[in-house]
């Protein structure tokens, strides 16, 4: 039985989530303050954490960083902050998913299942594409041994594409997976992100790989050797 830790200071929300998750045969542990979250996390060793951002004691960003320093347990952020920049910050810090309040409990359960399936598929922790090294857990990128610094948004795009090399994704698919289904900006944001990534990876050998544009189809992290 998978164990879920809910870190949420609103008792009613926590109870609703617990009820829905328990119905799906998950073991649920609850925590209501940021100050005790890590202590509970280390004691219970959950398989996934549902983590609110606005918490008494420590906020969710601090807790997320502490969880990431301890390991790769998947974390889904829960917050009333709907601004896309907060979502991007969460992905940049290592969040696995992001759900804005108000939400439907069934959707949260579906996201929990999806993240746990993704984790159980045993994706690699790191991958090498020639001289390009990507650490999916540490969220770092190195080219020929030198670290490449990217914005949270661009890093999220690169990690998503690199996990699925040689697969083509449309702008809409990238927006849905990275910016979120409720993003209401222009899809040009994808093109600009790809442009910045290509510039950052300009020294990556074309013989090893490239971020390719397939006209009329989308973008692809195309690699010749891993």
C-alpha positions as CSV (number, residue, x, y, z in Angstrom):
1,X,0.0,0.0,0.0
2,X,1.4,3.4,-1.0
3,X,1.7,6.0,1.7
4,X,0.7,9.7,1.0
5,X,1.8,12.5,3.3
6,X,-0.6,15.5,3.2
7,X,1.0,18.8,4.4
8,X,-2.0,21.2,4.5
9,X,-3.0,23.6,7.2
10,X,-6.7,23.8,6.3
11,X,-8.2,20.9,8.2
12,X,-11.3,20.6,6.0
13,X,-9.2,20.4,2.8
14,X,-6.9,17.8,4.4
15,X,-9.8,15.7,5.5
16,X,-11.4,15.7,2.1
17,X,-8.2,14.7,0.4
18,X,-7.7,11.9,3.0
19,X,-11.2,10.6,2.4
20,X,-10.7,10.4,-1.4
21,X,-7.2,8.9,-1.2
22,X,-8.2,6.3,1.5
23,X,-11.1,5.2,-0.8
24,X,-8.4,4.5,-3.4
25,X,-6.5,2.3,-0.9
26,X,-3.7,4.7,-0.1
27,X,-2.4,5.0,3.4
28,X,-2.6,8.7,4.4
29,X,-0.6,10.6,7.0
30,X,-1.5,14.2,7.8
31,X,0.5,17.2,8.9
32,X,-0.8,20.7,9.5
33,X,2.3,23.0,9.9
34,X,5.4,23.6,7.9
35,X,7.6,23.4,11.0
36,X,6.8,19.7,11.7
37,X,6.6,18.6,8.0
38,X,10.2,17.3,7.7
39,X,10.0,15.5,11.0
40,X,6.9,13.7,9.9
41,X,8.4,13.1,6.5
42,X,11.5,11.4,7.9
43,X,9.5,9.4,10.3
44,X,6.8,8.1,7.9
45,X,8.9,7.8,4.7
46,X,5.9,8.5,2.4
47,X,5.8,7.5,-1.3
48,X,4.4,10.9,-2.3
49,X,3.8,14.3,-0.6
50,X,0.9,16.6,-1.3
51,X,2.4,19.9,-0.1
52,X,0.7,23.3,0.4
53,X,2.8,26.4,-0.1
54,X,1.2,28.8,2.4
55,X,1.9,27.0,5.7
56,X,2.5,28.2,9.3
57,X,6.1,27.8,10.4
58,X,7.9,27.0,7.1
59,X,6.4,27.6,3.7
60,X,6.2,25.0,1.0
61,X,9.2,26.2,-1.0
62,X,11.5,25.7,2.0
63,X,10.0,22.2,2.7
64,X,10.3,21.2,-0.9
65,X,14.1,22.1,-0.9
66,X,14.5,20.1,2.3
67,X,12.7,17.1,0.8
68,X,14.9,17.3,-2.3
69,X,18.0,17.4,-0.1
70,X,16.9,14.1,1.4
71,X,16.0,12.2,-1.7
72,X,13.7,12.0,-4.7
73,X,10.3,11.4,-3.2
74,X,7.7,12.9,-5.6
75,X,6.0,16.1,-4.5
76,X,2.8,17.6,-5.8
77,X,2.4,21.3,-4.8
78,X,-1.1,22.5,-3.6
79,X,-1.7,26.2,-3.5
80,X,-4.2,29.0,-4.0
81,X,-1.5,30.9,-5.9
82,X,-2.5,30.6,-9.6
83,X,0.2,32.7,-11.2
84,X,2.3,30.8,-13.7
85,X,5.5,32.1,-12.2
86,X,4.8,30.2,-9.0
87,X,4.2,27.0,-10.9
88,X,7.5,27.5,-12.8
89,X,9.3,28.1,-9.5
90,X,7.9,24.9,-8.2
91,X,9.1,22.9,-11.2
92,X,12.4,24.6,-11.0
93,X,12.8,23.5,-7.4
94,X,11.9,19.9,-8.2
95,X,8.2,19.7,-7.8
96,X,6.6,16.8,-9.8
97,X,3.3,18.5,-10.3
98,X,1.3,21.6,-9.3
99,X,-2.4,21.9,-8.6
100,X,-4.1,25.3,-8.0
101,X,-6.9,25.7,-5.5
102,X,-9.8,25.4,-5.7
103,X,-9.5,21.9,-7.1
104,X,-11.6,18.8,-7.5
105,X,-10.5,16.0,-5.2
106,X,-10.9,13.4,-8.0
107,X,-8.4,15.4,-10.0
108,X,-5.9,15.4,-7.2
109,X,-6.3,11.6,-6.9
110,X,-5.8,11.3,-10.7
111,X,-2.6,13.4,-10.5
112,X,-1.3,11.3,-7.5
113,X,-1.8,8.1,-9.6
114,X,-0.1,9.6,-12.6
115,X,2.9,10.8,-10.7
116,X,3.3,7.4,-8.9
117,X,3.0,5.6,-12.2
118,X,5.7,7.8,-13.7
119,X,8.0,7.1,-10.7
120,X,7.4,3.4,-10.8
121,X,8.4,3.3,-14.4
122,X,11.9,3.6,-13.1
123,X,13.0,6.6,-15.3
124,X,16.7,7.2,-15.2
125,X,18.1,9.6,-12.5
126,X,20.6,11.0,-15.0
127,X,21.3,10.7,-18.7
128,X,24.2,11.4,-20.9
129,X,23.8,12.6,-24.5
130,X,27.4,12.8,-25.6
131,X,29.0,15.6,-23.7
132,X,25.6,16.8,-22.4
133,X,24.8,15.5,-18.9
134,X,21.3,15.9,-17.4
135,X,20.6,15.2,-13.8
136,X,16.8,14.8,-13.5
137,X,16.8,14.6,-9.7
138,X,19.3,17.4,-9.0
139,X,17.8,19.5,-11.8
140,X,21.1,20.4,-13.3
141,X,22.6,20.4,-16.8
142,X,26.3,20.2,-17.7
143,X,27.9,20.5,-21.1
144,X,31.4,19.2,-21.4
145,X,31.7,19.4,-17.6
146,X,30.5,23.0,-17.3
147,X,27.2,23.7,-15.6
148,X,24.5,25.4,-17.8
149,X,22.3,27.8,-16.0
150,X,18.7,27.9,-17.2
151,X,15.5,29.7,-16.0
152,X,13.0,27.4,-14.2
153,X,10.8,27.5,-17.3
154,X,13.5,26.6,-19.8
155,X,14.8,23.9,-17.5
156,X,11.4,22.3,-17.2
157,X,11.1,22.2,-21.0
158,X,14.5,20.6,-21.4
159,X,13.9,18.0,-18.7
160,X,10.6,17.1,-20.2
161,X,11.9,16.7,-23.8
162,X,15.1,14.9,-22.7
163,X,13.1,12.3,-20.7
164,X,11.5,11.3,-24.0
165,X,14.2,11.6,-26.7
166,X,13.3,11.4,-30.3
167,X,9.6,12.0,-29.6
168,X,7.8,15.0,-31.1
169,X,5.6,17.3,-29.1
170,X,3.4,20.1,-30.3
171,X,3.3,23.5,-28.7
172,X,-0.1,22.7,-27.1
173,X,1.3,19.5,-25.6
174,X,4.3,21.3,-24.2
175,X,2.1,24.0,-22.7
176,X,-0.2,21.5,-21.1
177,X,2.6,19.5,-19.6
178,X,4.8,22.4,-18.4
179,X,2.8,25.6,-18.2
180,X,-0.4,23.8,-17.2
181,X,-3.8,23.4,-18.7
182,X,-5.0,26.7,-17.3
183,X,-2.2,28.8,-18.9
184,X,-3.8,31.6,-21.0
185,X,-0.7,33.1,-22.5
186,X,0.5,32.9,-26.1
187,X,2.0,29.6,-27.4
188,X,4.9,31.7,-28.6
189,X,6.3,31.2,-25.1
190,X,7.2,27.7,-26.3
191,X,9.1,29.0,-29.3
192,X,11.0,31.5,-27.2
193,X,11.9,28.9,-24.6
194,X,13.3,26.6,-27.3
195,X,15.2,29.5,-28.8
196,X,16.9,30.2,-25.4
197,X,17.7,26.5,-24.9
198,X,19.4,26.3,-28.3
199,X,21.5,29.3,-27.5
200,X,22.4,27.8,-24.1
201,X,23.4,24.5,-25.8
202,X,25.1,26.1,-28.7
203,X,28.3,24.2,-28.0
204,X,26.6,20.8,-28.0
205,X,27.8,18.9,-30.9
206,X,25.3,18.3,-33.7
207,X,26.8,14.8,-34.1
208,X,25.4,14.0,-30.6
209,X,22.0,15.7,-30.7
210,X,19.9,18.8,-31.1
211,X,16.5,20.3,-30.3
212,X,14.9,19.9,-33.7
213,X,11.9,21.7,-35.2
214,X,9.6,19.6,-37.2
215,X,7.7,22.1,-39.3
216,X,3.9,21.7,-38.7
217,X,4.4,19.1,-36.0
218,X,6.4,20.5,-33.1
219,X,9.7,20.0,-31.3
220,X,11.9,17.0,-30.7
221,X,14.9,16.3,-28.5
222,X,16.7,14.4,-31.2
223,X,19.8,12.4,-30.2
224,X,22.2,10.2,-32.0
225,X,23.8,8.7,-29.0
226,X,22.9,8.6,-25.3
